[in-house]
């Protein structure tokens, strides 16, 4: 029996288009591009700023036109978007 743990639902790289108010309007993730129907929630995490590995992320929970809900996160340290279902 293997004792290795496997992560599930890990965030994946994404490309995100924003409107004039910096809200997501489209997202490309896992090889498909989809329209954002609405932004359900937005929040920011700014933690461990005192350490060598600070966490600074802006999150948007969105619902796509297909009905799928995603959490999009802009990593302000690494300067990249991630998507997580």
Number of C-alpha atoms within 10 A of each C-alpha: 3 4 5 6 6 7 6 6 9 10 14 13 15 20 14 22 13 11 9 6 6 8 16 20 17 18 21 15 17 10 6 8 13 15 15 22 17 15 17 12 11 14 10 12 11 11 12 11 10 7 8 7 10 13 15 18 21 15 19 20 20 22 18 18 13 10 10 12 18 19 18 26 24 19 16 14 11 10 8 14 21 19 24 16 12
